[in-house]
Amino acid sequence: MAAAPSDNRIIRGLEFQREPTPLGCLMARSDLLISLVRAGAAGDRETLRSTAEALVADERAKKHHVLADRLLRALSAVPVAPPALTTSVTAIGAGREAIMELQPRTRLTDLMLTLPVQENGRQLVEEHIRADVLRANGYEPRHRVLLSGPPGNGKTSFAEAIAEALALPFFIIRYDALIGSFLGETNTRLRRLFDYVRTQPSVLFFDEFDAIGKERGDTHETGEIKRVVSFLLMQLDQLPSYVVVIAATNHAELLDRAVWRRFQLRLAFPTPDQKHVEVFLDRVISSWPAVPRISIQKLARALGHISYAEALDFCQNTRRRHILGLGEVDIDDAIATELELWSSRVRPEALNAERSNQTVAKAEGRRATTTTGRKTETGSAS
């Protein structure tokens, strides 16, 4: 038989239950709740956040840590309601000028992706579709992705496909409307931009991310770009998980080292090898009404080391020539003509080699001039 609790314990328990809550505490809490509801209805993000944080502090002071943690998770997970219809048009569109919205149409299954990129993309989509399961266990879906690799290998298409899979708006950053020429102007526009995207779930795409994410230790950069990078990192940290940020760069070596740490997923998009080019060409050419006699393997060897975008350009140029021939040019003749033109195209490697040769020639010219001058001085002295 269990021992009866002592009278002192019972008395203390009854006294605790009868202890009245101070009227001031009730009024303060009710004011916070009313302010929270009003801020949510009006879409006032700053008031909503400050009020919720005050509630969290109040609960922690009462040692209600579980409730405080749940309030913090709810604050970071639930999107802020858009402003009411009575809000001015200027307030609604603030930050919108630096965004170009596209309708996402590309699907992940349409892309030629490496196995790691394919698996990480699938996992990212699943995390956001089943975000409630993650949050029930104290986790948030990953939402900051960095894509690096040479141009033309699917970085932009991958970002669009993620937006399509999640059925979210696809926002592309316009640097011409974001980067200002005056001191502090870029940071002001960045703040407006991030305030706008926080109002709804979306996919925010930064192409050529090295334009604003450069290494701050670069001595050739001004103090302004360093302040922009620091402010950008702070904004990325504060973005809620329902905003998926995807940044792409062709020059990953130029990015600030702190930028790398901000991104939870870092995916490489290398130039494809011949086998992958063959698969891509076969996928495109199989949809043509006329089947060429040249084999896919031979065509891929003739095209050489190219990106997916270049392979697509070749196929589209061939089809244009075939269509405009109106039956007088068959598909094999069109391919043969395009291959001849393809071999004469200008490539970045050739331009870089030409620049290098010019630099070497100038350096040798300067050395020859210096040497001649020294010989003349020596001859005059003797």
C-alpha positions as CSV (number, residue, x, y, z in Angstrom):
1,M,0.0,0.0,0.0
2,A,1.5,3.4,-1.0
3,A,2.3,5.8,1.7
4,A,0.1,8.8,2.0
5,P,1.7,12.1,1.1
6,S,2.7,14.3,4.0
7,D,0.3,17.1,5.1
8,N,3.0,19.7,4.3
9,R,3.2,18.5,0.7
10,I,-0.6,18.7,0.3
11,I,-0.8,22.1,1.9
12,R,2.0,23.4,-0.4
13,G,0.2,22.0,-3.4
14,L,-3.1,23.6,-2.4
15,E,-1.4,26.8,-1.8
16,F,0.3,26.7,-5.2
17,Q,-3.0,26.0,-6.9
18,R,-4.8,28.8,-5.1
19,E,-2.0,31.3,-5.8
20,P,-3.5,34.0,-8.0
21,T,-1.8,35.2,-11.2
22,P,-0.9,38.9,-10.9
23,L,-3.3,41.1,-12.9
24,G,-0.4,42.9,-14.5
25,C,1.0,39.7,-16.0
26,L,-2.3,38.8,-17.5
27,M,-2.7,42.2,-19.1
28,A,0.8,42.2,-20.5
29,R,0.3,38.8,-22.0
30,S,-3.1,39.7,-23.5
31,D,-1.6,42.9,-25.0
32,L,1.1,40.7,-26.7
33,L,-1.5,38.3,-28.1
34,I,-3.6,41.1,-29.4
35,S,-0.5,42.8,-31.0
36,L,0.5,39.4,-32.5
37,V,-3.0,38.9,-34.2
38,R,-3.0,42.5,-35.5
39,A,0.5,42.2,-37.0
40,G,-0.3,38.9,-38.7
41,A,-3.6,40.2,-40.2
42,A,-1.8,43.4,-41.5
43,G,1.3,41.5,-42.7
44,D,3.5,43.7,-40.5
45,R,6.5,41.4,-40.4
46,E,8.6,43.5,-38.0
47,T,5.9,43.8,-35.4
48,L,5.0,40.2,-35.7
49,R,8.6,39.1,-35.1
50,S,9.2,41.4,-32.2
51,T,5.9,40.5,-30.5
52,A,6.6,36.7,-31.0
53,E,10.1,37.2,-29.6
54,A,8.6,39.0,-26.6
55,L,6.2,36.1,-26.0
56,V,9.2,33.6,-26.2
57,A,11.1,35.7,-23.6
58,D,8.1,35.7,-21.4
59,E,7.7,31.9,-21.6
60,R,11.4,31.3,-20.9
61,A,11.2,33.6,-17.8
62,K,8.5,31.2,-16.6
63,K,10.7,28.2,-17.4
64,H,8.3,27.1,-20.1
65,H,11.2,26.1,-22.5
66,V,9.2,23.6,-24.5
67,L,6.6,26.2,-25.4
68,A,9.2,28.8,-26.1
69,D,11.0,26.5,-28.5
70,R,7.7,25.7,-30.3
71,L,7.0,29.4,-30.7
72,L,10.4,30.0,-32.2
73,R,9.9,27.1,-34.7
74,A,6.5,28.4,-35.6
75,L,7.9,31.9,-36.2
76,S,10.5,30.5,-38.6
77,A,8.2,28.1,-40.4
78,V,4.9,29.9,-40.9
79,P,4.9,32.4,-43.8
80,V,3.9,35.9,-43.0
81,A,0.5,36.9,-44.5
82,P,0.8,39.3,-47.4
83,P,-0.3,43.0,-46.7
84,A,-4.0,43.8,-46.7
85,L,-5.7,45.2,-49.8
86,T,-5.8,48.6,-48.1
87,T,-2.0,48.8,-48.0
88,S,-0.5,51.2,-50.5
89,V,0.8,49.8,-53.8
90,T,4.2,51.2,-53.0
91,A,4.5,49.1,-49.8
92,I,3.4,46.0,-51.6
93,G,5.9,46.4,-54.5
94,A,8.9,47.4,-52.4
95,G,11.8,45.1,-53.4
96,R,9.8,43.7,-56.4
97,E,11.8,45.8,-58.9
98,A,14.9,43.7,-58.5
99,I,13.0,40.4,-59.3
100,M,12.1,38.9,-62.7
101,E,9.4,36.2,-62.2
102,L,9.3,33.3,-64.7
103,Q,6.8,30.5,-65.0
104,P,8.7,27.3,-64.3
105,R,8.2,24.7,-67.0
106,T,11.4,22.5,-66.9
107,R,11.1,19.3,-64.9
108,L,13.9,17.4,-63.2
109,T,13.2,14.4,-65.3
110,D,13.9,16.5,-68.4
111,L,17.5,17.3,-67.4
112,M,20.7,15.4,-67.8
113,L,22.1,15.4,-64.3
114,T,24.9,13.6,-62.5
115,L,23.8,11.0,-60.0
116,P,24.7,13.1,-56.9
117,V,22.9,16.2,-58.3
118,Q,19.9,14.1,-59.2
119,E,19.6,12.5,-55.8
120,N,20.2,15.7,-53.9
121,G,17.5,17.5,-56.0
122,R,15.0,14.7,-55.3
123,Q,15.8,14.8,-51.6
124,L,15.5,18.6,-51.5
125,V,12.0,18.4,-53.1
126,E,10.9,15.7,-50.7
127,E,12.1,17.7,-47.7
128,H,9.9,20.7,-48.6
129,I,6.9,18.6,-49.6
130,R,7.1,16.8,-46.2
131,A,8.3,19.7,-44.2
132,D,5.7,19.1,-41.5
133,V,7.3,15.7,-40.7
134,L,10.7,17.3,-40.3
135,R,9.4,20.1,-38.1
136,A,7.6,17.6,-35.9
137,N,11.0,16.2,-35.1
138,G,12.7,19.5,-34.7
139,Y,14.3,19.9,-38.1
140,E,13.8,22.4,-41.0
141,P,14.1,21.5,-44.7
142,R,17.3,22.7,-46.3
143,H,16.7,25.8,-48.4
144,R,20.1,27.3,-49.4
145,V,21.7,25.7,-52.5
146,L,25.0,26.6,-54.3
147,L,25.5,25.4,-57.9
148,S,29.0,25.7,-59.5
149,G,30.4,24.7,-62.8
150,P,31.1,25.9,-66.4
151,P,28.3,27.7,-68.3
152,G,25.8,25.7,-70.3
153,N,25.5,22.6,-68.1
154,G,22.1,23.0,-66.4
155,K,22.4,25.2,-63.4
156,T,19.6,27.6,-64.3
157,S,17.5,24.7,-65.6
158,F,18.0,22.9,-62.3
159,A,16.8,25.9,-60.3
160,E,13.7,26.2,-62.5
161,A,13.0,22.5,-62.2
162,I,13.1,22.8,-58.3
163,A,10.5,25.6,-58.5
164,E,8.4,23.5,-60.9
165,A,8.5,20.4,-58.6
166,L,7.5,22.5,-55.6
167,A,4.9,24.5,-57.5
168,L,6.5,27.8,-56.3
169,P,7.1,31.1,-58.0
170,F,10.5,31.3,-59.7
171,F,12.2,34.6,-58.9
172,I,15.4,35.6,-60.8
173,I,17.5,38.4,-59.4
174,R,18.1,41.4,-61.7
175,Y,21.5,42.8,-60.8
176,D,20.9,45.9,-62.9
177,A,18.1,46.9,-60.5
178,L,19.9,45.6,-57.4
179,I,23.4,47.0,-57.6
180,G,23.5,50.8,-57.1
181,S,26.3,53.3,-57.7
182,F,26.0,55.2,-54.5
183,L,27.3,54.3,-51.0
184,G,24.9,52.0,-49.2
185,E,22.4,51.9,-52.1
186,T,22.9,48.2,-52.8
187,N,22.4,47.2,-49.2
188,T,19.1,49.2,-49.1
189,R,17.9,47.5,-52.2
190,L,19.0,44.1,-50.8
191,R,17.0,44.7,-47.6
192,R,13.8,45.6,-49.6
193,L,14.4,42.5,-51.8
194,F,14.6,40.1,-48.9
195,D,11.7,41.8,-47.0
196,Y,9.6,41.1,-50.1
197,V,10.5,37.5,-50.6
198,R,9.8,36.7,-47.0
199,T,6.2,37.4,-47.6
200,Q,5.6,34.1,-49.5
201,P,7.1,30.7,-50.3
202,S,9.2,30.9,-53.4
203,V,12.5,29.9,-55.2
204,L,14.9,32.8,-55.3
205,F,17.6,32.4,-58.0
206,F,20.9,34.3,-58.0
207,D,22.7,33.7,-61.3
208,E,26.4,34.8,-61.6
209,F,26.4,34.9,-57.8
210,D,30.1,35.9,-57.7
211,A,28.9,39.4,-58.8
212,I,27.9,40.1,-55.2
213,G,29.4,37.2,-53.2
214,K,33.1,38.0,-53.9
215,E,35.9,37.2,-51.6
216,R,36.2,40.1,-49.1
217,G,39.9,39.5,-48.7
218,D,40.5,40.6,-52.4
219,T,42.7,43.7,-52.2
220,H,41.4,44.9,-55.6
221,E,37.8,45.2,-54.3
222,T,36.4,48.3,-52.7
223,G,35.1,48.6,-49.2
224,E,31.5,48.9,-50.6
225,I,31.4,45.4,-52.0
226,K,32.8,44.1,-48.8
227,R,29.9,45.7,-46.9
228,V,27.5,44.2,-49.4
229,V,28.8,40.7,-48.9
230,S,28.6,41.0,-45.1
231,F,25.0,42.3,-45.4
232,L,24.1,39.6,-47.9
233,L,25.4,36.8,-45.6
234,M,23.3,38.2,-42.7
235,Q,20.2,38.3,-44.9
236,L,20.8,34.7,-46.0
237,D,21.0,33.5,-42.4
238,Q,17.7,35.2,-41.5
239,L,15.7,33.8,-44.4
240,P,12.9,31.3,-43.4
241,S,13.1,27.8,-44.8
242,Y,10.0,28.3,-47.0
243,V,12.2,30.6,-49.3
244,V,14.5,28.3,-51.3
245,V,17.6,30.3,-52.3
246,I,19.6,28.8,-55.2
247,A,22.8,30.6,-56.2
248,A,24.8,29.7,-59.4
249,T,28.4,30.6,-60.3
250,N,30.8,29.9,-63.1
251,H,33.7,31.0,-60.9
252,A,33.5,29.4,-57.6
253,E,37.0,30.3,-56.7
254,L,35.9,34.0,-56.5
255,L,33.3,33.4,-53.8
256,D,34.0,34.6,-50.3
257,R,34.8,31.7,-48.0
258,A,32.0,32.6,-45.6
259,V,29.6,32.3,-48.5
260,W,30.3,28.6,-48.9
261,R,29.4,27.9,-45.3
262,R,25.9,29.5,-45.7
263,F,24.8,27.0,-48.3
264,Q,23.6,23.6,-47.0
265,L,23.8,22.0,-50.4
266,R,26.8,22.5,-52.8
267,L,26.4,20.8,-56.1
268,A,28.8,20.6,-59.1
269,F,27.7,20.8,-62.7
270,P,30.8,19.7,-64.7
271,T,31.1,19.7,-68.5
272,P,29.8,16.3,-69.7
273,D,32.0,13.6,-71.2
274,Q,31.3,12.1,-74.6
275,K,29.1,9.4,-73.3
276,H,26.7,11.9,-71.7
277,V,26.7,14.0,-74.8
278,E,25.7,10.9,-76.8
279,V,22.8,10.3,-74.5
280,F,21.7,13.9,-74.7
281,L,22.0,14.0,-78.5
282,D,20.0,10.8,-78.8
283,R,17.3,12.2,-76.6
284,V,17.0,15.3,-78.8
285,I,17.4,13.7,-82.2
286,S,14.9,10.9,-81.5
287,S,12.1,13.5,-81.5
288,W,12.9,14.6,-85.1
289,P,10.6,13.4,-87.9
290,A,13.6,12.4,-90.0
291,V,16.3,10.0,-88.6
292,P,19.8,10.9,-89.8
293,R,22.1,8.2,-91.1
294,I,25.1,9.4,-89.1
295,S,25.5,7.5,-85.8
296,I,25.1,9.3,-82.5
297,Q,28.6,8.2,-81.5
298,K,30.2,9.6,-84.6
299,L,28.3,12.9,-84.3
300,A,29.4,13.3,-80.7
301,R,33.0,12.7,-81.6
302,A,32.8,15.3,-84.4
303,L,31.3,17.9,-82.0
304,G,34.2,17.4,-79.5
305,H,34.3,18.5,-75.9
306,I,31.1,20.6,-75.5
307,S,28.5,21.6,-73.0
308,Y,24.8,20.5,-73.0
309,A,23.8,24.0,-74.2
310,E,26.2,23.8,-77.1
311,A,24.9,20.4,-78.1
312,L,21.4,21.8,-78.0
313,D,22.4,24.8,-80.1
314,F,23.9,22.4,-82.8
315,C,20.7,20.3,-82.9
316,Q,18.4,23.3,-83.1
317,N,20.6,24.9,-85.9
318,T,20.4,21.7,-87.8
319,R,16.6,21.5,-87.5
320,R,16.2,25.1,-88.6
321,R,18.3,24.4,-91.7
322,H,16.3,21.3,-92.4
323,I,12.9,23.0,-91.9
324,L,13.8,26.1,-94.1
325,G,15.0,23.7,-96.9
326,L,11.3,22.8,-97.5
327,G,12.2,19.3,-98.5
328,E,15.1,20.2,-100.8
329,V,17.7,19.8,-97.9
330,D,17.6,16.4,-96.2
331,I,18.6,16.0,-92.6
332,D,22.0,14.5,-93.4
333,D,23.0,17.4,-95.6
334,A,21.9,19.8,-92.9
335,I,24.1,18.0,-90.3
336,A,27.0,18.0,-92.7
337,T,26.7,21.7,-93.4
338,E,26.4,22.5,-89.7
339,L,29.4,20.4,-88.8
340,E,31.5,22.4,-91.3
341,L,30.4,25.6,-89.7
342,W,30.8,24.2,-86.2
343,S,34.5,23.5,-86.8
344,S,35.1,27.2,-87.6
345,R,33.3,28.7,-84.6
346,V,35.1,30.8,-82.1
347,R,35.6,29.2,-78.7
348,P,36.6,30.8,-75.4
349,E,39.7,28.7,-75.2
350,A,40.9,30.1,-78.5
351,L,40.3,33.7,-77.3
352,N,42.2,32.9,-74.0
353,A,45.1,31.4,-76.0
354,E,45.2,34.5,-78.3
355,R,45.2,36.8,-75.3
356,S,48.0,34.7,-73.7
357,N,50.1,34.9,-76.9
358,Q,49.6,38.6,-77.1
359,T,50.7,39.0,-73.5
360,V,53.8,36.8,-74.1
361,A,54.6,38.8,-77.3
362,K,54.3,42.1,-75.4
363,A,56.5,40.8,-72.6
364,E,59.1,39.6,-75.0
365,G,59.0,43.0,-76.8
366,R,59.6,44.8,-73.5
367,R,62.5,42.5,-72.6
368,A,64.1,43.1,-76.0
369,T,63.7,46.8,-75.7
370,T,65.2,46.8,-72.2
371,T,68.1,44.6,-73.4
372,T,68.8,46.9,-76.4
373,G,68.8,49.9,-74.1
374,R,71.2,48.3,-71.7
375,K,73.6,47.4,-74.6
376,T,73.5,51.0,-75.9
377,E,74.3,52.4,-72.4
378,T,77.2,49.9,-72.1
379,G,78.5,50.9,-75.5
380,S,78.3,54.6,-74.7
381,A,80.1,54.1,-71.4
382,S,82.9,52.2,-73.0
